[in-house]
């Protein structure tokens, strides 16, 4: 059965829309007996005299060694072994736990995981995106890929237990069966919308264009850009689904949302026709990049500095960090007037409340650290993971050992010259990930570390601007886990549905298909069994709400 399920991995990777042998030298006591209620949490017990005290370091007196299979995001920066980095070295020094890493290349990730799960020699742990496990987390526990760590968390992990006992995390930490499948990555605080529309403020000033708030304001601004000679006043994604414009209609670019816990699918809604009609009108007026759907379209103009650093595009969707990065680059290139500014997500009417944001307003990350049933020292490994959720642990994982940071007047870590003026030529973001740990590590992640490389006032102002009038009430919870049967059927349906939608929406916007065919378009989606896919999503949401 393991081999059969492992072969579903390729299928599982397409499910992003539905939502990212022990070698120990020493052992410790085994965890307490399972409680009758797997959801029940108890006062954490530790091996110390005070049962409520944090776990003392080192975790074990004799070095314990574990094997962990992990996704190596740091390979982007030339890191082939986490043990070469000082943050991981210091973690070993503090805990007396050594990790033998299995770090497959990104191109081999699926194959490596498939082969590992198909074998009977599991590593002690996986660090991965939880969507990668075939059939979902409950199925992975049933198939003995991973362990339900409920009793370990209750008995030995006071830091993680504190986090998942909080109201905003209590449901998501457990599967539909009530199991705790591993240590999920958690943000220390909710991160505001970190991506959205930005505009060329210097061009706006020249033209006397005020900050746009409504769709009509946006239209007038784009007309002004076009008449000024901007080649592509704005561009939209190559699927035709541009999130910040869709948000004005309370629709997500990722199709799925819920209203009062009832699952909705955007492309079959009347409001979706309104969105497509608007994009078609603007396209016909020359306000949207003529080639948005092609290789020379969205990607080329949204991320290519030949456009973003010139007057060829004046409104585009990007992250708050890029506001700073592009302005710095323009200044270095001699353009002292170049200025970018975040602009509010548009609404239909001034004062409207927006129910869809650009990014998740949850504290959950998409990664998990598991413990394998074959590991002979679950307790020590659980304590090691738990340390990453402690006060000292999150500082180490998010900022490093202290080599690259000091503390500011508020006693919060602050980068030093190794971040901002790295002698090895590393960019601030690269340095941050070399001197600390990458964000995909299951830990209590401090997203505010990103501000170490975002110095520009215009970048920092983006959070408040993009959060304006956003209550995110229609967002789907991220921690909805499909069953193995649901996974396969959902992927089969949505593969055909997404292909059809992408092809047809582009035709609608560019005028190849008349909008009079929208009802036919909607019926064709129904014919592709979208109602069954909606039912699958609804079942997952219902199970989530019942936890």
N, C-alpha and C positions, 0 to 999 in steps of 0.2 A: 504493500500500500504506500509505503514511503516513496518508493521509486515512481509510482504513478502520480502521486501528488507533486513530487518535485518537478515532474515534466510540465506541470501547469504554470511554472514560473514565468515563461514568456507571456502567457495569457494574463497573469497577474499584473505584469508591468503596465498593461494597458488600462488598469483600473484606477488610475489617478483621479479620473473624473468621479468615481464612486465616493470618493471622499470629499507613497516621497515609498572525547577521551581525556581525562584530567591528568595533569602532570605535576601535582602539588607535592611539595617537599614536607609539608606539615598539615595537620588537620586540627579542627576545633570541635566543640560540642555540636551535636545535631540540633536542628530547630525543634521547637515544641510540637506536640501533637496538633493536627489540624482542628480548628474550632468547628462547632456544628454549623455556624453561619459563616460562609466564606467572605461575606461583606463586612463582618464585624471587625472593628479595630479595637485594640487593647493598648494599655499603657506599655510603651516600648521597654523591653528588658535588655540589658547589656551585661557583659561580663564584669562590670565594675560594681563596687559596693553600693553605689547609688544607682538604682535601676533607671532613673530618669536622666542620668548624666550622658553627655555625648560620648561616643566611642573613643576610647583612649588610643593614642598612637604610640608605637606602631601597632597595627592590627594584630600581628602575630610576631612572636619572638624569633622564630626561624623562618627564613624567606620561603614564601609560598609562590608557586609558579602556576600560571594559568595560560591556556591557549585561547585567543580570541580572534575570530574571523570578523573583519571590519571593512567598511567602505573607507578608502583613504582619500578624503577630499584634499589633504595636504599634498598629494602627488602633483597637483597643479603648480606647487612651489618647489618641486624637486625633492620632496621628502619621501623616501622609500621605506623608512622604518620609524615609527613614532618614538622608539627608544633613543633615536638620535637627537631628539628635541629636549631642551632643558626642563620644560614643564612636566613632561612625562618622566624624566629622570628624577625630578624632585618628588613627584607623586610616589614613585617607588621608594625613594629614601624615607618619606614620611610614613608610608603604610607597611613597608617591608613585603610588598607584593610585586612580583615581577610578571610581566606579560610577554609571552611569545606571540607575536602578531602574525596573522595570516592576512595579507593586504593585497588582494588581487587587483590587477590593473582595471580601470574603469571599463575598458572594452570587453574584459573577460568576466565582469561581475556576475552576470546572469549564469554563464556557464559554470563558473566556480561554485556559486551557491547551489546550483542544480546538482552538481556532482557531489558536493559536500553533504547535502540532504539525502542523496540517493545512497550514500555509503552508510555503513554502520559505525563509523568513527567520527562522531561529532566533536567539534571543539568544545571547550568549556562554556563558551559564550558566543553570541553573535551581537555585533553592533551594526544595525541596519535600519533602513526605513521599514516600518512595520508592515507596509503594504506589500513588501517583497515576499512575505511568507505565504505559500500556496494554501488557499482555502480559508485564510483568516487566522486569527490568533487562537481562538478556541480549538480549531482543527489542528493547529500546530501543537497545542498541549496534548490533545487526544492522540496525535501521531508520535508524541514523545520527541519532538524536535526541541521543545522548550518546556520549562517548568512553571507551574502556578506558584508564584513566590509569595502568596498571601501570608503564610505563617512566618516566612523569613522577614518580611516587611514588618509585621506586627511584633516580632520578637527581637529583631536585631538592627532595624533600619529607622532610627528615630527621625533622621533628617528628611528622608523620603516620605515617611508616614505623615510628618507634619504638613508637607506640601499637598499630598493627595487627600488629606482630610479637610482641606479648605473647600468652601462651598463651590467655587468655580471649577474645581478639578475632581470632585468626588465621583461624578458619573463617568468621566472619561478615563479614569485610571483603571477601570475594571471592564472586562468583556461582558457580553450578554449573559454568560453563565455565572458571573460574579467573580471570576478569577482575576488575579493581578498577573499579567503575562510577562512583565519585565519592568525595567526602569525606563519610563518614557522621558525624553528630553522635555524640560519645562522652562519657560521664560520666567525670570524673576518678577517682571511686571508686564502688563499688556503693552504691546508695541502699537502705537497709532499707525494709521495708514502711512505706509512708507513709499508708495508709488502713486503717481497721478499725473495730471496735465501740467506742463510747464510752458511758458511763453517767453518770447524775446521781449523783455521789458524795454530795452533801448529802442526797438522799433515801435513798440506801443507808445512810448513817450514822443517820438518824432511825429507820429500820426495823431496824437491826442486821444488815443484809445484808453478808456478806463478799464478797471478790473471787470471781467465778465462774470455774471452770476447765473443768468438764465440762458436757455438755448438760443433765444433771440439775441442776447448779448454776444454769445459766441459767434453766431452767424454774422453779425455786424463787424466783429473783430476780424473774422476770416476774410470777409469781403474787402476790408481795409488792407489786409496783408496782400491779397491778390492784386488789388489795384495799385499797390505800391511796387509790385514787380516780384513778389516772392514766388518762386517757381512752384513750390508745394506748400500752400498755407498751412495744411496739416496732413497727416496720413493716418490710416487705421490699419489694424492687423490684416494679414493676408487672408484671413477667414472672413473678413468683413465685420467681425465682432469686436468692437472697441469698448473696453470696459467703462471708461469714464463717461462716454456718451450714453451707453446703455443704462448706466446708473440713474440717469435722469428719468428713465421709464421704470425704475425699480426692478431692473433685470440684471442678472450677473452674466459676464462673458463666458463663464463656465457652465451655462445652461441651468444648473440645478439650484433651487432655493425653496424655502418653505414659508407659508403664511399661516400663522396660528397652528403650527405643527402639521399642516397639510402640504405634502410635497408638490412642487410645481416644476414644469419643464418649459423654459422660456420660449423656445421657437414656436410653440403651438398657441401662445397667448396673443390676444388682440394687440396688446402693447408692443409686442415684437414687430408686428406689421407697422406700427407707428414709427418705431426705430428705423426699420429698413427703408420706409418711405422718406424719412428725413435724410438718411445717408445717400439715398438715390438723388434727392433734390440737390444736396450739397455737391455731390459728385458732378452732376450736370452743370452746376454753376462754376465748376473749376476750383472749388474750395478744398477738395480732397485729392491727394496724389493720384494721378491717372493710372499709375502702375502699382497701386497698393497691394495687389494680389500676386505680383510676380517677384522674381528674384531681385529686381531693381526697385522693389517697392518698400514695404514696411521695414524690413530688417535693414535694408541699405540706408534708408533715410532716418530711421529712429536711432540708429546706433553708429552710423558712419559719420565721422567728424567732417567729411567733405560737405555734409549737409548741416549737421548740428552746429558746426563752428562757423558757418557762413550764413548768408541771407537766403539760402535756398529753401529753408523750412523754418517756420516761426512758431509752431505749436506742436508739441509731441508729448508722448507719454513716457515717463522714465522714473527713476528712483531719486530720492532726495539727495543721495550722495553725488549723483551726476550733475546736479545744479552747481555744486562746488567744483567738481572735477573739470567740467566744460569751461567754467569761467576762468579757472586757473590756466587751462591750456590756451584759451583765447588771449589772455593777457600775455602769456609767454610768447605767443605768435605775433604780438604787437597790436592787438585790437583792444585798446583800453576802454572802449565804449560798450563792448559786448556785455550784456547782462541777461541772466535768466531769472525768472521768478515763478514760483508755484502759483497757480490760479485755482479757484474753487471748482469742485465738481459741479457741472451745470445742473440746474433743476428746470422744470417746465415753467413754474411761476415763482416769482420772488417770495421767499418765506416758506416754500415747500420743505417738508422733512424728507430726507433721503434714507431709504431703508437698506441700501446695498453699499458696502465699502469696497475699496480696492484690495484690501488684504485682510487676513483673519484677525479678529479681535479677541482671540483666545490666547491663553498662555501656553498651550500645547505646542511642542515641536513635532516633527513627523518621524522622529527616530526613536529607537528603543535599544536597550541593553538587556539581553536575556541571560538565563542560566540554563544549561543543558542538564537533562536528567542524568547523564553519564558522568557529570562532574562529581568527584567524591568529597568535595569540601564546599558545599553550597554556602555555608555560613560566612566563611572568610571572603568569598567572592561577593556575596551580598553586602557585607560591610565595606568592601572596597568601592562598590558602586555607590553606596550610601554616602561615603565621604565626599563624593563629587556634588552632593546636594547640601553639604554643610557650609557654614560661613567661610571657612578657610578653603574648602574645595571649590566653590564657585569662583572665588577670586583667582585661584590657581588656574582653573580651566579657562576663564574668560580673559585674564590679564597676564598670567604667567607667574614667575617666581619673585618678581620685583626688579628684575634686570631692566625691564622696559617700561616701568611705570613708577610713579610716586603717588602720594595721596594729596587730594586737593583740600581746600578749607572745610569742605563738608565730609571729610574722611572717606571720599570715594576715589577709587583708582583713577589715575590720570597718566596718559602716555608721556614719555620723555623723548629725548633726542633720537633714541634707537627707533622710535616709531615715526617721528616727523622728519628726521634728517638722517636716514639710515646710512651708515658708512659703506655698506655693501650694495648700495643702490636699490634696495628694496623699496617698493611703494609703501605708504603707511598701512594699507590693507594687507599686503603681503607680510610685512613685518609683524603685524598684529597676529597673524595666523602661524608665524614661525615661532614667536616668543611665547605664545599661549597654545590653546587648542582650537581646532576648527569648530564651527557651530553645529556640526552634525554629531558631535559626541553627546551621549545622553548625560546631561548634567543640568544644574540650575543655571541656565544661560542668561548672562546679563547683556541684553541687546544694546544697552546704552554704551557698550564698548565701541560700537560703530561710530559713536559721536567723536571718538578719538581722531578719526580721519575726516570728519565733517566740520570744518572750521568756519565756513561761510555763513553769515547771518541769513542769507536768502535760503540756504539749505535747511537751517534750523527752524525757520518760520514755516516750512512746508507742512510739518505735522499739524499745526493748528489750522492751517488753510484747508488741508485735505480732510480734516475731521469735521469741518463746519457742516452743520445740519445733517450729520450722519449718525443714525442710531443703530445701524446694522441689524435691524430687527428681523430681516428676512434671510439672514445667513443660515446655512446648514451647519450643524455641529460637525467638527472634523473627525471626532472619535467614534464614527459609525463603522462597524466591522461586518462585512458580508460573510455569509457562509460559503462553503466551497461550491455548493450547488448554485447559489446566487451569483457567485463570481463568474463562473463559466457562462451562465445564461446571459447575465448582464453584459459581459464583454462581447458576446456574439451579437446581441441586439445592437449595442451602441456602435460597434464597428461599422455596420451598414448605415445606421442613422447619421453618424457624424460625417461620413463621407458624402452622403446625399445632401446634408445641410450645408456643408462647406461649399460644395459645387454650386448649389442653387442660390445661396445668399449672394455670392459674388456675381452671379448672373443677374439677380434682381438689382443690385446696386449699380452695376455697370450698364444696365438697360438691355441686356441680351434677352432676358425674360421679362414680360410685362407684369406689373404688380397685380393685374387682374387674375393671375394664376396663383395667388397666395393661398386661396382656399384649397386648390389642388395640391399645392406644396404641403399644406397642413395635413390633408387626408393621406398623402403618401407617407408621411411620418407615422400616422396611425397604422397604416398598412404594414409598416416595418416593426410592429409590435411595441411601440413606445409605451403603451398602457401597461404592458407587462414589466417593462423597465421601471416605470413610475411605481408600480406596486412593490417591486423589489426594494427601491429606495425608501418607500413608505414603511415597509416592514422593518428595515434597518433603523429608521428614525423612531418607530414605535418601540423597538427593543431598547434603544438608547434611553428613551424617556422613561421606560419601565425599570431601569436599573436602580 
